[in-house]
Amino acid sequence: MAIPSSPLDDPANAAHAWARYKRIMAGMAWFTLAVVGAVLALLFWQNGFVSINLYIAAALGIGGMMLLTAALMGLVFLSSGTGHDAAVVNPLDDDLPPG
């Protein structure tokens, strides 16, 4: 059985896909910055200045979670949108019993 090639093996397709991924991440970075700023303002409005540690932890926690989620979902969109997922071969398909 021949192993199908991935569309990401083509440099032009790969460059287009990674440029799209970088655009998604740049947009999410700006959105994350806006959300973190809004949350910090809300925290300050509700609590006043409690401790700088509260604001640092909130900013890092929310920002890190949003950016990690965006990075992983962006990679899912990248592999699915380019057809890379269809090029994966499951070696166990032939070994499975019918039904």
C-alpha positions, 0 to 999 in steps of 0.5 A, spaced: 500 500 500 502 506 497 503 512 503 499 518 500 503 524 501 500 530 505 498 537 502 503 540 507 509 537 503 508 542 498 512 548 500 506 553 497 501 549 500 505 549 507 507 557 506 499 558 505 497 554 511 502 557 516 501 564 514 493 563 515 495 560 522 500 566 524 494 570 522 489 566 527 494 567 532 495 574 531 488 575 532 487 571 538 493 575 541 490 581 540 483 579 542 486 575 549 490 582 550 483 585 550 479 580 554 485 580 559 485 588 560 477 587 561 478 582 566 483 586 570 479 592 570 473 588 572 477 585 578 480 592 580 473 595 579 470 590 584 476 589 589 480 595 588 487 594 589 488 588 593 495 585 591 499 585 585 499 578 585 492 577 584 492 581 578 499 578 575 496 571 576 489 573 573 493 576 567 497 570 566 492 564 567 487 567 563 492 569 557 495 563 558 489 559 557 486 563 551 493 563 547 494 555 549 487 554 546 487 558 540 494 555 538 491 548 539 485 549 535 489 553 530 493 547 529 487 542 528 484 547 523 491 547 519 491 540 519 484 539 517 483 545 512 489 543 508 487 535 507 493 533 512 488 529 516 486 525 510 493 523 508 494 519 515 494 511 514 492 507 519 496 501 519 491 497 524 485 498 518 487 491 515 488 487 522 481 489 524 476 483 524 470 485 519 464 488 523 
